[in-house]
Amino acid sequence: DPANPAGLPPSINARNLSESVDFYTDLLGAERIPTPNFGLPVQWLALGRTQLHLFERDMRPTSHHHLGITVDDLEAAYRVAERRGCFESEAFGSHLVLLPGDLVQLYIRDPAGNLVELDQAGADRLPDDMRAQLKSLSDFHPQSDENMRGRLFVSA
């Protein structure tokens, strides 16, 4: 059940709306919902307790700006991303990163090239093949005691 604690629906670009709708439906079980006519191709998706708004425009995403989504089952999303070949390892050094506080992040690129971060608490919840690929943030960047106290909000 993906969640957005702030309750604000994120909006991202889709170069091909139907391709992006298919991607998020497959990856996260998003559901198409009725969408107002904005005068350009737009589709709203129900995503857990929030929505994801896709709009079609020929725009290129930046390298590090990203959409973060908390998921209950990272393995399920990982398997879809694996099948689709959309892991992203360049932006943050690995496609599977362990943050302080035992938070796992999976980085992928959607069909429009948007960087998507999927978050789940608990590395011990991952199967062995995923844990073997997991890299700690401290493997890339030194972490002070204060850095190690940093926590990304992820609802239970």
C-alpha positions in Angstrom: 0.0 0.0 0.0 2.0 3.0 -1.2 1.6 6.0 0.9 2.2 9.8 0.8 2.0 11.0 4.4 1.6 14.6 3.3 -1.4 13.7 1.2 -0.3 15.8 -1.7 -0.6 14.1 -5.1 2.7 14.2 -7.0 2.6 15.1 -10.7 5.2 13.8 -13.2 5.8 13.9 -16.9 5.0 11.1 -19.2 6.4 11.2 -22.7 3.9 8.5 -23.7 0.9 8.6 -21.3 -0.4 5.0 -22.0 3.1 3.6 -21.5 3.5 5.4 -18.2 0.1 4.4 -17.0 0.9 0.7 -17.8 4.3 1.1 -16.0 2.8 2.4 -12.7 -0.1 -0.1 -12.9 2.3 -2.9 -13.3 4.9 -1.7 -10.8 2.7 -0.5 -8.0 -0.8 -1.8 -8.7 -1.9 1.8 -9.4 -5.5 2.1 -10.6 -6.8 4.5 -13.3 -9.4 6.9 -11.8 -11.6 9.5 -13.4 -9.6 12.5 -14.5 -10.8 16.1 -15.5 -10.0 17.4 -18.9 -7.0 19.7 -18.6 -6.7 20.3 -22.4 -3.7 18.0 -22.6 -3.3 14.2 -22.0 -3.5 13.6 -18.3 -4.3 10.5 -16.2 -4.8 10.4 -12.5 -3.9 7.1 -10.8 -5.0 5.9 -7.3 -1.9 4.9 -5.4 -2.6 3.7 -1.9 -3.8 6.6 0.1 -2.8 9.2 -2.5 -2.8 9.8 -6.2 -0.2 10.0 -8.9 -0.9 12.5 -11.7 0.7 11.8 -15.1 0.7 14.4 -17.8 2.1 13.9 -21.3 4.7 16.4 -22.5 8.0 16.0 -24.4 10.2 17.0 -21.5 13.4 15.5 -20.3 13.8 14.8 -16.5 16.8 16.0 -14.6 19.3 13.5 -13.2 18.6 13.6 -9.5 15.1 15.1 -9.0 12.9 12.2 -8.0 9.6 11.0 -6.8 9.7 9.0 -3.5 7.0 6.4 -2.7 6.8 4.3 0.4 5.7 0.7 -0.3 4.8 -2.2 1.9 6.3 -4.9 -0.4 9.5 -3.7 -2.0 10.3 -7.2 -3.4 7.1 -7.2 -5.6 8.1 -3.8 -7.1 11.7 -5.0 -7.4 10.6 -8.0 -9.5 8.6 -5.8 -11.8 11.5 -3.4 -12.2 13.9 -6.3 -12.8 11.6 -7.7 -15.5 11.3 -4.3 -17.1 15.1 -3.6 -16.9 14.6 -0.2 -15.3 17.0 -0.2 -12.3 18.9 3.1 -11.8 22.4 2.9 -10.3 24.1 6.0 -11.5 22.3 8.8 -9.6 23.1 7.5 -6.1 25.7 4.8 -6.7 23.4 1.7 -6.6 19.9 0.7 -7.4 19.5 -0.7 -3.8 20.7 1.6 -1.0 20.4 1.1 2.8 20.0 4.4 4.7 20.6 5.0 8.4 17.6 3.7 10.4 17.3 0.5 8.3 15.5 2.0 5.4 15.9 0.4 2.0 15.6 2.5 -1.2 15.2 1.1 -4.7 16.0 3.5 -7.5 14.4 3.0 -11.0 13.6 5.1 -14.1 10.1 5.1 -15.5 9.4 5.1 -19.2 9.8 8.9 -19.4 13.1 8.8 -17.6 11.9 10.1 -14.3 13.9 8.9 -11.3 11.6 7.0 -8.9 12.7 6.0 -5.3 10.7 3.3 -3.6 11.2 3.0 0.1 10.6 0.2 2.6 11.7 -0.1 6.2 13.6 -3.2 7.2 16.5 -4.8 5.2 15.7 -8.1 6.9 12.4 -8.2 5.0 14.3 -8.6 1.7 15.1 -11.9 0.2 18.7 -13.1 0.0 19.2 -12.1 -3.7 18.2 -8.5 -3.0 20.2 -8.2 0.3 23.3 -9.3 -1.7 22.9 -6.3 -3.9 22.2 -3.8 -1.1 24.8 -1.1 -0.6 24.9 1.1 2.5 25.0 4.8 1.9 28.2 4.8 4.0 29.8 2.7 1.3 29.7 5.8 -1.0 29.9 8.7 1.5 31.3 9.0 5.0 28.6 9.4 7.6 29.1 11.4 10.8 27.2 10.5 14.0 24.7 13.2 13.2 24.3 11.9 9.6 23.6 8.4 11.1 20.7 9.9 13.1 19.0 11.1 9.9 15.6 9.4 9.2 13.4 9.5 6.2 9.7 9.4 7.3 8.2 6.1 6.3 4.8 5.3 7.8 4.3 1.8 9.2 
